[in-house]
Amino acid sequence: MNTNTQSQGETLLTWTAPIAPEPVRTKAWYVCAIIVAILMLIYSIYTGAWTFTGVLVLAIGLYAYAHRKAPNDKKISIQSNGVNFEGELIPWSKMDTFWIVKTPQYNQLQIHRTEKLKNNIIISLKDIDTNQLNTVLSGFIPESLDFHEKLFDKISRICKL
């Protein structure tokens, strides 16, 4: 008997989008980033802070590796029996609140999962009407007005990291 099969509920909303859209970086952004990186490397070498030099080289390499391709799109379906996110059906009983992060560039849905070892569901909204989404989700879990964009996410968005 296969216990992974669950009956599909009525699909209320569905869309495909990345977690956050890729920031648009200009040539000026790349020039500034390279200048800052070089200045930090020169300073760390000049002061003999070899640990800092190693961390900088590692950070630059990891950043280049992590951003070598555009982010993958994720698929989400809001259903009457839960949320189907990337092929995994999460029942409403395993989620306790949601919030919509509104930024000048995009809107992002975040759903908090009650399971400790599971990540929150995070996906950008693209062309989804936030009022309609709010109405649909509020029928199952409450919207939290206490959650906002995290400081690190805000810094990353502003600096286009």
N, C-alpha and C positions, 0 to 999 in steps of 0.2 A: 504494500500500500504506500503510495507516494504522499507524504505529509506536507510537501512544499506547494501543492496546488491549492489555491484558495479561489473561491468564486469571485468573479469580477463584479464589482458594484457598478452602479450607474456612473458613467463618466460625466462630470460637471464642467471641468475645464482641463485643457491639455495644451502644452506648448513645449518647444525645445529652445534652449538658450544656454549660454555659458554661465558660470557662476557670476562673473562680472565681465563686461566687454573689455577687449584689449584697448589700453589707452593709446591715443594718437600722439606719437612722439615726433617732434620736428627735428630738423638738422641741428637747430640751436640747442635742443635738449641733449642730443648726443654729444655735441661739442662741450657743453657745460659739464656733463657727467664724466667725460674723459678728462677734462681739465681738473676737476675736483679729485678724481681717482689718482691722477698723476701727482698732484700737489700733496695729497695725503701719503702716497708712497715715498715721495722725496723727503717729506718731513719725518716719516718713520725711519727711513734709512739714515738721515742726517743726525737724528737724536739717538740712534742706536737701539731703537725699540723694535727688536727683531721679532718678538712675539706679535706685536701689532702689525708689522710688515707681513708676517705669515697669515694672520687673520684677514688682512686686506686682500692679499692675493687669493686666499681661499674664498672670501666673500665675492670677489669679482668673478672668479671662475664659476661658483655656484649660481650667481645671478645670470651669467651668460648661458649656462647649461639649462637652467629652469625656464628661461624665456626664449629658447631656440625655436619654438613653434607656437602658434596661436592656441588659446585654451580650447579644450574639447567642449562641444555642446552636450548638455545634459537634458534628458527627457523627463518631464513630470506630468502626472495626471492626477487631478483632484477628483476623487471618487466618493461615492456615498459610504463606502466601507473603509476608507483610509486614503492615503497618498501613495501612489505608485511612483517611486523615484528611482530611475535607472534600473528598472526591472524588479525592484524590491517593493513589495506591498507592505506599508507600515500602517497598522490599524490606528484609528483615532485614539484608542486607549493608551497608546505609547507616545502620544504627543500632548503637550499641555498648553502651549501658547504659540502665537505667531506675531510677527511684526513686519512692517514694510519700511525698509530704509530708503529714503528719498534723497537722491543727490542731484546736482545739476546735470550730470551726464546720463544717469540711468536710475531706475528703481530696482530694488532687490527684495525678494521675499526670503525671510528666514523663519523656519519653524523649529521650535525647541523640542527635542526628543527627551523623554523621561529616562530612557535607558542610559546608564552611566557611561558605557564604553562605546556608544554610538555618537557620531558627529551630527550636529544640527543639519537640517536641510537648508541649503543656500543656493538660490538661483536668481538670475536677473529676470525682469518681467517683460522685456522687449515691448511688444504692442498690447499687452494685456491691460485691460481697464482695472485700475487699482480699486475703484469703488465696487465693481462687480466681484473681484477677487475677495475683497474684504467681506462682502455680503455672504459669499459662498462659504468661506472659511469660518466666519463667525457662527454659522449654524452648527459647527462641530467643536471648535475650540475657541477660547476667547483671544481677542487681540490684546497684546501688552503694549501700553503706551510708555512703559518704563525703559524699554530697550531702545537704544539708538546705535548709530554707526560707531564701531569701536575706534579708539584713538589711532591705533596702528593702521587700520583700514583707511581712515581719513587721511593720514599722512601719506600712505601708499598711493591713494587716489590723487591727492594734490601734487605729489612729486612724480606722478605717472610711473610708479615702479611696478 
